[in-house]
């Protein structure tokens, strides 16, 4: 793909915005950032886009992607409005592009903690993952502990180290404040498509209906749904699909 390919960025958090200026500064033609939210939390990000001539579409999402006539690569996407209730609104038109970069949320590496006995669930307020039932002697920090902004992540890591040292009977300094209010996961990362083109997992060829059917058959726990539907068990081991599947399940 040539360097001057037309890029789009679909954002569900502020961190996604950094992709657009970085790509633009590297010589890539970035057409627009499509923000699923009302606006970015940090308004200075809008200035960074304006300085580079990158358009911004808020309260919108990519409804559908389509290929070139040969079916060999992405040719464009269709944009629709996201209404306040989380449903899709009117069409906003098509945008031609050769590359679509997406960040609708974060997928922390919680698997090892779950194997040790923790239970993974989601919140309805921050739309993030929470690990419950931490076994004795296991300490976590960072995104797996629902902490995302860098200063708080560093503080959380130091606190985890203090807790580990304390568990060994060694005195250490008190825990430091660690408040993280950064929202990184959009509450509506995927929308149902009338032709079933809302793939939750490309590796396993799973759609929204497959996750819904799993829960209807009595599988409510995230881990049980995963094993029954095989979501996240393909070549990418859940790195691109697990957040969507967990939100759909919840």
Legacy VTK file of the C-alpha trace (Angstrom):
# vtk DataFile Version 3.0
C-alpha trace
ASCII
DATASET POLYDATA
POINTS 250 float
0.000 0.000 0.000
1.508 3.406 -0.931
2.482 5.792 1.856
-0.027 8.370 0.655
-2.996 6.028 1.183
-6.086 7.713 2.594
-6.509 6.868 6.279
-9.435 7.141 8.672
-9.369 6.731 12.453
-12.379 5.454 14.433
-12.022 6.581 18.052
-13.726 5.491 21.247
-11.210 7.224 23.509
-8.722 10.088 23.521
-5.715 7.822 23.004
-6.973 6.942 19.528
-6.493 10.567 18.504
-2.704 10.305 18.745
-2.707 7.947 15.765
-3.985 10.606 13.384
-1.383 13.369 13.994
1.433 10.790 14.153
0.418 9.293 10.804
-0.067 12.737 9.277
3.361 13.893 10.450
4.837 10.762 8.833
3.384 11.777 5.480
0.170 9.764 5.480
-2.980 11.474 4.221
-5.399 11.154 7.153
-8.868 12.155 6.039
-10.776 12.244 9.306
-11.155 11.072 12.878
-14.589 9.612 13.577
-15.299 9.878 17.308
-18.064 7.693 18.708
-18.448 10.126 21.625
-19.926 13.621 21.814
-16.396 15.080 21.889
-12.902 14.154 23.084
-12.236 14.586 26.795
-9.159 16.689 25.980
-10.201 19.585 23.740
-6.587 20.261 22.696
-6.789 17.128 20.558
-9.191 18.983 18.274
-6.581 21.715 17.780
-4.021 19.072 16.800
-6.387 17.817 14.093
-7.209 21.319 12.860
-3.515 22.190 12.573
-3.084 19.274 10.187
-6.298 19.720 8.219
-7.843 16.511 9.566
-11.642 16.541 9.741
-13.532 15.448 12.866
-16.908 13.692 12.958
-18.345 13.243 16.480
-21.262 11.089 17.668
-20.734 8.827 14.666
-19.445 5.373 13.841
-18.452 3.218 10.903
-21.622 1.416 9.948
-20.204 -0.612 7.102
-16.973 -1.057 5.164
-16.798 -1.877 1.459
-14.046 -3.139 -0.842
-12.798 -2.016 -4.236
-14.329 -3.634 -7.369
-11.697 -6.370 -7.342
-12.452 -7.175 -3.720
-8.752 -6.982 -2.894
-8.646 -4.093 -0.406
-10.675 -1.583 1.568
-12.158 1.189 -0.580
-14.312 3.133 1.883
-16.699 3.156 4.809
-20.255 4.270 5.466
-20.818 6.554 8.453
-23.925 6.842 10.627
-24.865 8.929 13.643
-24.917 7.420 17.139
-27.970 8.600 19.074
-27.797 9.311 22.845
-29.601 6.037 23.615
-26.884 4.047 21.864
-28.868 3.279 18.732
-27.886 4.303 15.231
-29.372 7.394 13.637
-29.286 8.856 10.149
-26.628 8.120 7.548
-23.847 10.697 7.213
-22.495 9.457 3.906
-19.547 7.492 2.574
-15.862 8.257 3.016
-13.275 6.721 0.710
-10.221 5.275 2.430
-7.602 2.577 2.051
-6.896 2.103 5.768
-9.148 2.217 8.825
-7.497 2.383 12.249
-9.801 1.522 15.164
-9.566 1.974 18.936
-12.919 1.454 20.637
-11.425 0.195 23.890
-8.695 -1.664 25.748
-8.318 -5.396 26.318
-6.127 -5.998 29.399
-4.270 -9.285 29.802
-6.483 -10.686 32.561
-6.194 -14.359 31.577
-3.403 -15.351 33.987
-5.194 -13.695 36.898
-8.386 -15.596 36.041
-6.447 -18.859 35.955
-5.305 -18.056 39.502
-8.936 -17.799 40.616
-10.016 -14.226 39.925
-13.365 -13.482 38.338
-13.575 -11.025 35.440
-16.626 -8.803 35.091
-17.515 -5.391 33.644
-18.889 -2.155 35.068
-21.840 -0.231 33.684
-20.425 3.150 34.685
-16.876 3.249 33.299
-17.469 0.353 30.881
-14.242 -1.297 31.922
-13.114 -4.641 33.246
-12.844 -5.472 36.941
-11.120 -8.479 38.497
-12.723 -9.767 41.687
-11.506 -12.291 44.242
-7.771 -11.636 44.049
-6.038 -14.641 45.675
-3.458 -14.099 48.396
0.003 -13.386 47.050
-1.147 -12.115 43.643
-0.904 -8.395 42.909
-1.957 -6.563 39.736
-1.443 -3.071 38.365
-2.183 -0.957 35.301
-4.939 -1.602 32.794
-5.716 -5.041 34.260
-6.515 -3.115 37.449
-8.696 -0.595 35.531
-5.971 2.096 35.634
-5.032 3.649 32.298
-3.455 7.111 32.458
0.338 6.958 32.748
0.920 8.773 36.103
-1.730 6.617 37.784
-0.355 3.452 36.147
3.108 4.185 37.555
1.656 4.846 41.013
-0.423 1.668 40.786
2.688 -0.326 39.914
4.566 1.068 42.896
1.614 0.262 45.152
1.524 -3.302 43.867
5.222 -3.626 44.681
4.625 -2.242 48.180
1.806 -4.730 48.723
3.991 -7.596 47.575
6.814 -6.552 49.898
4.396 -6.129 52.796
2.993 -9.631 52.211
6.522 -10.945 52.873
6.566 -9.285 56.275
8.864 -6.454 55.221
8.010 -2.897 56.186
7.763 -0.386 53.376
6.362 3.062 52.643
2.584 3.694 52.728
0.494 3.299 49.606
0.282 6.460 47.541
-2.929 7.923 46.048
-3.804 6.355 42.706
-6.872 7.913 41.109
-7.589 7.147 37.469
-10.679 8.570 35.813
-9.639 8.109 32.206
-12.376 6.442 30.155
-10.964 4.218 27.413
-13.862 1.919 26.491
-16.857 3.065 24.510
-20.146 1.599 25.816
-21.336 0.719 22.294
-18.321 -0.722 20.427
-20.382 -2.591 17.836
-23.827 -2.246 16.241
-26.098 -4.859 14.765
-26.174 -4.961 10.965
-29.257 -6.126 9.004
-27.086 -8.456 6.900
-25.154 -9.844 9.851
-21.941 -7.985 9.097
-21.202 -7.116 12.718
-18.394 -9.600 13.316
-17.407 -9.939 16.942
-14.529 -12.271 16.063
-13.084 -12.445 12.548
-10.883 -15.457 13.378
-13.811 -17.600 14.519
-16.369 -16.004 12.157
-18.654 -15.053 15.057
-21.391 -12.445 14.998
-23.489 -10.752 17.689
-26.136 -13.483 17.422
-23.602 -16.149 18.412
-22.860 -14.402 21.728
-26.564 -13.800 22.387
-27.367 -17.447 21.661
-24.676 -18.551 24.124
-26.189 -16.496 26.949
-29.691 -17.722 26.088
-28.508 -21.281 26.551
-27.491 -20.475 30.106
-23.838 -19.505 29.766
-23.578 -16.250 31.722
-20.013 -16.155 32.989
-17.534 -14.530 30.590
-15.240 -17.555 30.637
-18.091 -19.992 29.976
-19.372 -17.957 27.036
-15.851 -17.902 25.643
-15.515 -21.672 25.808
-18.967 -22.377 24.404
-18.803 -19.895 21.504
-14.993 -20.132 20.939
-14.780 -16.331 20.808
-11.210 -15.115 21.234
-9.760 -18.593 20.692
-8.450 -17.996 17.167
-5.060 -16.918 15.836
-5.157 -13.520 17.555
-6.210 -14.986 20.997
-8.825 -12.333 21.729
-6.671 -9.229 21.292
-9.091 -7.655 18.819
-12.442 -9.110 19.797
-12.704 -9.812 23.529
-13.737 -6.315 24.590
-16.615 -6.371 22.096
-17.718 -9.821 23.153
-17.615 -8.950 26.862
-19.714 -5.829 26.356
-22.230 -7.723 24.227
-22.428 -10.468 26.844
-22.968 -7.960 29.666
LINES 1 251
250 0 1 2 3 4 5 6 7 8 9 10 11 12 13 14 15 16 17 18 19 20 21 22 23 24 25 26 27 28 29 30 31 32 33 34 35 36 37 38 39 40 41 42 43 44 45 46 47 48 49 50 51 52 53 54 55 56 57 58 59 60 61 62 63 64 65 66 67 68 69 70 71 72 73 74 75 76 77 78 79 80 81 82 83 84 85 86 87 88 89 90 91 92 93 94 95 96 97 98 99 100 101 102 103 104 105 106 107 108 109 110 111 112 113 114 115 116 117 118 119 120 121 122 123 124 125 126 127 128 129 130 131 132 133 134 135 136 137 138 139 140 141 142 143 144 145 146 147 148 149 150 151 152 153 154 155 156 157 158 159 160 161 162 163 164 165 166 167 168 169 170 171 172 173 174 175 176 177 178 179 180 181 182 183 184 185 186 187 188 189 190 191 192 193 194 195 196 197 198 199 200 201 202 203 204 205 206 207 208 209 210 211 212 213 214 215 216 217 218 219 220 221 222 223 224 225 226 227 228 229 230 231 232 233 234 235 236 237 238 239 240 241 242 243 244 245 246 247 248 249
